[in-house]
Amino acid sequence: MINAKSWRKAESNASEFGDWAGAISGKLGQRTDSGFEIVDAGIQIFQKKAKEPKPEEGVAVAEAGAAS
């Protein structure tokens, strides 16, 4: 079970971030009908940032050729 303070912080972060991902930590516990328990569970929410597009190789080669 996740403590209330950690859960509130995760909810707050998820509502603040437009695009987010989460990570759950803890130890695997007893198996249940629907999966398993997580002992000493923790949760963390991260903001996903858009990756900058990589410059195309052809553009860099063309610029180098134009300089000579």
BELCORGI-V379460 format. One record per backbone hydrogen bond with DSSP energy under -1.0 kcal/mol. NH is the residue of the N-H (numbers start at 1). CO is the residue of the C=O. If there is no record, write none. Layout:
nh->[NH | NH]
co->[CO | CO]
This chain:
nh->[7 | 8 | 9 | 10 | 11 | 12 | 13 | 14 | 15 | 16 | 17 | 21 | 23 | 25 | 27 | 29 | 32 | 37 | 39 | 42 | 44 | 46 | 48 | 60 | 61 | 62 | 63 | 64 | 65 | 66 | 67]
co->[3 | 4 | 5 | 6 | 7 | 8 | 9 | 10 | 11 | 12 | 13 | 46 | 44 | 42 | 39 | 37 | 35 | 30 | 27 | 25 | 23 | 21 | 19 | 56 | 57 | 58 | 59 | 60 | 61 | 62 | 63]
